[in-house]
Amino acid sequence: MTTAGSVHDHAAEWARAALGDPRLAAAGVWNGNGATTYRLDRDGSVVAYLKVGAGDLAGERDRLLWLRERIAVRQVLGFTAGAGEAWLLTSPLQGADLSRPEHTAHPRRLVRLLASALHRLHSLPPGECPFSGAGGGAVVVHGDACLPNVVFDGSAFAGFLDVGELGVGTRELDIAAAVWSLDHNLGPGFGGEFLRRYGWPDDEATVERLRLSYEQM
């Protein structure tokens, strides 16, 4: 695991100052999409997450701020940008993402939870959303609705992660990501069950088309 001090020590110090605790330990937990995410801990408990990258973290911040009155997401605790890099500090969510063993051990419950979370998101009024998504359409979509981006505390919805691509788009984008992720995390056979739960055509040809369409993005 990468320590923040060895890569982004200035960002970690900024985050500690923003949180008012110089004792916070920082360790890297994810590196992808042009950004590195760090976990900030106090006595073994997660206090916040720090994302550092050269991408559009301002866009992710704006989406989090827009969503906070509408659906559960991490709260923005701080943001700064400059010299080609941005730092986004957010609160943790209670629970575990759907790719974790506590959820994958109960695959049919997981499928039901995923379908319910996407229904919740896709029910947001698209006319109120100021962000554009991919593929046209007229639904508020996540943009990468894979299992690691959906968090539940047991069976209670806890929120969405990594909302930087959220916007008004086609719901098939999220459905394809969900089908691909179910196949990737659980193995074949659960994509059709998810589509039935969501209310989408669930024949084998549709499942395979959706899975492949996500792979080709």
N, C-alpha and C positions, 0 to 999 in steps of 0.2 A: 504493500500500500504506500502511495506517495505522500510524504508530508508536505504541507503547504509551504513550509519554510524553504524547501529545496527548489520550488518552482515559482510560486507566486507569494513571496513573503510579504510584499507591500500590500497586496490585496487582503491577506490574512490579518495584518495589523490594522488595516482600515476597518475590517469587519469586527474585530475585537473592540476597537474604539466605539464603533456604532452601537454595539451591544453593551458597552460599559463594563466589560470583563476581560482584563488582560490575561487571565489564566486559561482561557478557552483553548482546548487542543483542536488542531485542524488536521484532517487527513483526506486525501483524495479518494473519491468513491466512484467517479464516472468520468470518462473522457470520450467525447464524441460530438459530431456536428459543429466542430470548430470551437468547442468550449470545454472547460474542465470544471467539474462540480466537486466542492469540498464539503465535508460534514464538520460542523463545529460542536464539540462536546464539552459538557461540564459534568464531572464525576460520573462519566459513563452514559449520560443522557444527552440526546441530541437537542441542541438549543436552536440551531439555524443551519441553513445551507447557503453556501456561497458559490455562485457560478461566475467564472472568469472566461472571457472570450472576446474575439474580434468580430463576432457576428452581431446580429440585430437584437441584442439584449434589451435595448430600449423598447422594441416592439413587444417582446415578451412581458416586460414590466407593464406596458400599457394594457395588454390583454388581461393580465392578472388584476389590475386595478378596475377594469371594466367588469370582470367576472365576479368580483368579490361580493357584490350585492345580488348576484343572480344564481351562483352555484359555488360549491366548495372548491377552493384552490388554496395554494400557499399564499400567505399574506406578505406583501412587500415591506421589508424592514429597512431597506436602504438601497440606493443606486447611485453610481457615479460612472462617468465615461470621460475618456481623454487619451491622447497619444495612441490611437488605434486599438484601444482595449476598453471593455466595459466590465463593471463588477455589479452583480445583482445579488442582494442578500434577502433571503426569504425564510419564513417560518416553516417548521416541519408540519406534516399532517399525521394525525393519529391513525395507526393501523399499518397495513402492509399492502404493497402493490400485488396485483393479481398473478404475477409470475412467481411469487414466493411459495415455498412448500406448504404453508398453512392454507393456501387456497388451492394449489394444484393437487393436493391430496383429496380434494372434493370436487372433481371436475364438473359434475353436473350442476352443482351449486355455483361454481365459478361461471359457467356459461350463463346461468340465469342472472347472476350479478352483473356480468358484462353487458348483457342485453338491456338490463334496467338502467345502467349508467348511461349508455348511449341514447336511450329514449329520453332520459332526463336532459341531456345536453341538446339533443336535436329538437327538443320542445321549446327552447329559448326563442323569443321573437326575433326573427332575422332582420326586421326593419330597425331594430334598436342597435344592431351590431355594426360598428364602424369599420370593421376589418374585412378584407377580401380573402377568401380561401381559394383553393385550386379546383379546376374542373367545372366552373360554372355552378349552376344549382342555386337553391334559395333556402338553405338550411344552415344553421350555425353548426359547424363541424370542428372537431379537434385538429385534424390534419395528420395525426399519427396515432390512431387509437389502438395501439398494441397493449398487451397486458401490463407491462411495466409502467405504463402511464395512467393506470386506473387504480385507485387506492380504496380499500374497504377495511373497516375495523370489524372483524367478524362478518356479519351480514349487513352491517350499516355502511352506507356510502360515505366515504371520507373525503373524496376529492379527486381532481385530475392533476397530473403533473405535465411539465414540458409543453406548455400551451403556446409556444412561439409561432406555430403555424395555424392557430385557430382563426377562423373567419367564416364568412358566408360562402358556401360551396355546395358540392354535391355529396349527399349522405353516403353514396357508394364508396367514396374515398375512405371513410371511417369503417364501413362494413368490410371492405377488402382488407384493411389493416387488421381488423379483428379476426377475420377468417384465417389470414396468414399466421397471425400470432398464436391462435389456438392450435393450429397444425404444428407450429414450431415448438410450442411449450408443452402440449399435451399429446401430440401425435395425431394421426388421421382419424377422422370420424366425428369430430366435434363441431366442424364448421357448419354442417347441415343442421345440427341441433341448435346452434346459435341463431342461424337464419330463421328457423321456425319460431324461436323465442322472440326474435325481433319482429317478425312478420314480413319476411322476404322470401322470394322463391328459393326453395331449398333442394332442388335437384342436384345430382352430382356434377353435371356440366356447369351449373352456375357456381357451385363451390369452387371448382377447379379454375374457372375463369377469374373469379375474384382473387383467389390465392396467387395466381400468376400475375395478375395486374398489379398487385402490391410489389411483387418481386421485381417487376420491370420499372418501377418508379425511380 
